[in-house]
Amino acid sequence: MISTLLRVGIALIFCQSFAFAQSFKFAQVTDTHVGGSTGADDLRRTVRDLNQLKDIDFVILSGDVTEFGSDEELALSKQILDSLNLPLYVIPGNHDSNWSESGANSFRKVFGAESFFFEHKGIQFIGTTSGPNMRMSPGQIPRENLVWMDSVFKANPDKETPLIAINHYPLDSSLNNWFEKIDRLKQRNIQVATCGHGHQNRLYDWEGIPGVMVRSNLQAKEKVGGYNIITIQPDSIFFQTRRPLLSTEDYWLKLPLKKFQDVSGQAVKRPDYSVNNKSKAKLLWEYQDHGDIGAGITSNGKLLFTANTVGEVYALSLADGKKIWSYKTGGKVYSTPAVDKGIVVVGSSDHFIYGLDAKTGAVRWKTETAKAVLGSPQLYKGKAYIGGSDGVFRCLDLLTGKEVWKFEGVKNYVSTLPTIADNKVIFGSWGNGFYALDVTTGELVWEWNNGHANRMFSAAACYPVVANNRVFVVAPDRYMTALELQTGKVIWREKKELYRVRESMGLSRDKKFIYAKTMDGELVGISAKADSMTIDWKSSLQLPYDIVPTAIYSSSSLVFVPSNSGLLSAVNPKSGDVAWQYKISNAMINPPLVLKNKIVVSTMDGKIVLLQY
């Protein structure tokens, strides 16, 4: 009798959980890549198809809407999607944010938001973005998205309502903070987590949460593309590939809807911080931002200055890490602030360059631009030199913000810190352009192009290194190039398969070597004087596969090597041995600030630490 009542009780609980989950269908479209070869036409075909279907309640577009995240591509995508006759919920993917000339701001303006939460016929849906924003690294759910998730769940406390989560990346180690979203989802009645990114239909197990990757909308090598029609029934969820304007295939996946139970599943190994227990570096203080940090740090000796993707520029006490002041701009900030003469100069994606009072954060001046300013300022002899997304590189007076000169010939946008040497200001752009301008007049001294048509191979994320009257640059094409400082003429340009260099590089203190970190996690020293790419020094450091573009910095005794998983390595410049390592978080390391026997380091997920060594 007791067992019968128990069975009935369990059945009632199950029914109560899902009785309100009515049958309905929705479509998940993903990886449309408008701006690519067939992206726009494939999306137009899918919109026409969706408009003639009679039983679809809404559409989810789960990222990589565009190829490069440009304003032009976003506008075209919106124009095509405006003809859709169904409710649409959109999140961005890495292609929408990593190469975004607007600093991932235009996506929000065009589509209204970069995340969503709603309830439909007894099922909750939550969608988050997953970067990486403006820096090449593993994907990352922005810190502000996680804070937003917490607020959404707090405002909707019923944990029994079935939930479907949508992300662009899979919830695995391809996201550096996958576990943070998984932990939040496990507190709810999560049914399935869907994603795009991989361009194929595939089933996963993310720590007991069914994970479903759906195919790209692109036709690729097929005659037409495709998307998924997802059917919700009171006890099941079905996935079917729809060939737009042709046919719907039989379901390729059926999953049960049931009360979520936290079982082990196929857990991916989580980050390990045990290296810190034996590190020679000691943590003096730690600060956690409520947003992502995509900028570096500077200091006037008492205060530290940085910025976040919430749009705040702020100052922390160097002594204890406490916030002293904060100024809110109108857009995300990826520009590393620079300070001199009591003024903090920084660019924002709100189309302004700011001069803020270093003591108070008050605006001393602001200079408007036509588009976002993602580049970092270089201060030199009372001037600020900074590039923007409007094809303009500017020289501003430090004290007033007034324009001294501007160069209007930049191809695409600038996101780097320029180098000043030999009366030249030197920088790259995301249009495969590389420039040397007269520091006094802004006139073009020389220009170099790496010959690529695809702008993804631009030498735009590296900080140019100058030594021995040469300019050294690296790029995603895995070439290192040495140019004559005076003329821009190529001295050598080489690609070594054994040493797959990318944008992370720096200069040794004695200026003998150009340090470069390879994609395979090695640190090498290339001769600054040889007539070819000669590897004259190599460290014993061995990191996993790593693509972070952050520059390499040196103190008098150590070389500091960043990683895309929050691990800072300190290397002896003579022996090449690893002196110590410290894991700050699991996110990309931003440009650090090297001090005497101390280093200030921030990571993309909003953590800042002061280490003593």
Disulfide bonds with the S-S distance in Angstrom:
none
